[in-house]
């Protein structure tokens, strides 16, 4: 079985549910319970489960980043605003948000992660990032845009 970010997130969700269940059980014990040491152990276990859930979420995010394919289209874009970059002296700046990158956009392949599959009318498939899709939506009449499953 291949481990996916979705699998890790599902495990994290289960760990969060167990954490809540253990904490609820500890909270429902009557005051002056004859087994306070056992409740302390259970509370400690709930803390470990919570940390485990957070670690699984972090691992899912890191795995998704490792598995992400770069867009690779032959020019870079602002990931939020698309083809809005201006380059000068090795620095690219988004004309909308002002965000900067220390590279010239010209002739540099896009390194943003692929998040979309675009099918043109002829059936040609191109995979691209969020920023490139913004421009493609305006230019590719009749194309089909399919959001890839984001882990």
N, C-alpha and C positions, 0 to 999 in steps of 0.2 A: 504494500500500500504506500502511495506517495503522500507525504505530509504536505498539506496546503495551509495557507493562512486561515482559510475558513475552518479547517479542522481545529487549529489552535484556538481560534476565537470561540468555537463551540465548547471546547474544554474549559476555557476561561469562564464562559457563561455558567457552566455546570459548577465550577469551583466557587463562583460568586453565590450561586443558589445554595450550595452547601454551607458556605460561610454564614449566610443569613439564617439558615435553618439551625445551625449550631448556636448562633448568638440568641436566637429566639428561645431555644430550649434552656439556655443558661439564664436568660432573663425571666423565664416563667417559673424557675425554681423558687419555692417559698423561702422567705427570710428565715434564717436560723436552720437552713438545710443541714442534715447530719453529715453531708459529704462535701464540705467546702473545698477540699483539696481536689476532688474530682472535677468540680466546676471550674476551678482555676486551670486545670489541665485542658478542659474542653475549651475555655476561652483562649488559651494559648494556641490550641489547634485551629480555632477559627482565625486567629491572627495569621498563622502559617498558610491557611487556605487563601486568605485575602492576598497575601504576598504572592502566592503561587498564581492566582488569577491575574494579578498585575504583570507578573513575569511572562505568563502565556500571551497576554495582549501585546506586550512589548516584542516578544518573539514573533508573533504573527505580523506585526508591522515591519520588522526587520526582514522577515522572509519574503514578504510582498515586495519590498524594495530590492532584494537580491534577485527575485524572479522577474522583475520588470524589464521588458525589452525597451531599449531606447528607440525613439521615434525614427531617427535616421534620415528624415527628409533633409534636403541639402541646404536649408537655411534655418536659423534659429528664430524663435518667436517668444513673446512674453507668454508664460503659461496661463495667465489670467485674461489677457486681452488680445492675444493672437499676433498678427503681423503688424505690430506697432513699434518695432524697434528702430532706433536711429543709432548709428555707430560713428564714433569719432575717437581717434587716437587710442584704439584698442579697448574702448569702453562702449558697451551697448546700453542704451537707456530706453525704457518704455515711455512713449509719448503720452500715455494715459495715466499711469500710476507713478512714474518717475523712478521705478526700481531700476537698478543698474547691475550689470554683469561685466566682469573684467575680461571681455573678449570682443572681437569684432564679429558681428553676425554674418558678415559676408563670407560665403564659401565654407561655412562651418556646419557640419551635420548637427541636427537637433538631438539633444541628449535627454529630453523630457521623456517620461515613461509612456509607452503606448497604452491608450485607454479606449480607443475606438477602432472599429472596423468599418470602412467606407466602401460601398459597392457602387460603382458608377453604372450608367444605363447599359453598358456593354458587358457588365458582369465582372469587371476588373476590380480586384480587392486591394485596398491600400490600408495599412494600419498606421494610425497617427495619434498624436497626443491631443490633449484638450485645446491647446493654443492653435494648432494647425486646423483642427476641426472648425474653429470659429470662421476661418477664412474659407474653408472648403464648403461650408454650408451656404455661404454667399455666392460662391462661384460654380458649384457643381449641381446644376439644376437636374432634378430627377434622380439624384443619388440617394442611396439608403444608408443611414447612419445607425450603427448598432454599438451601443455601449458595451464594452467587454466587462465580464464579471470582475468586479474589484474585490479582491480578498480582504 
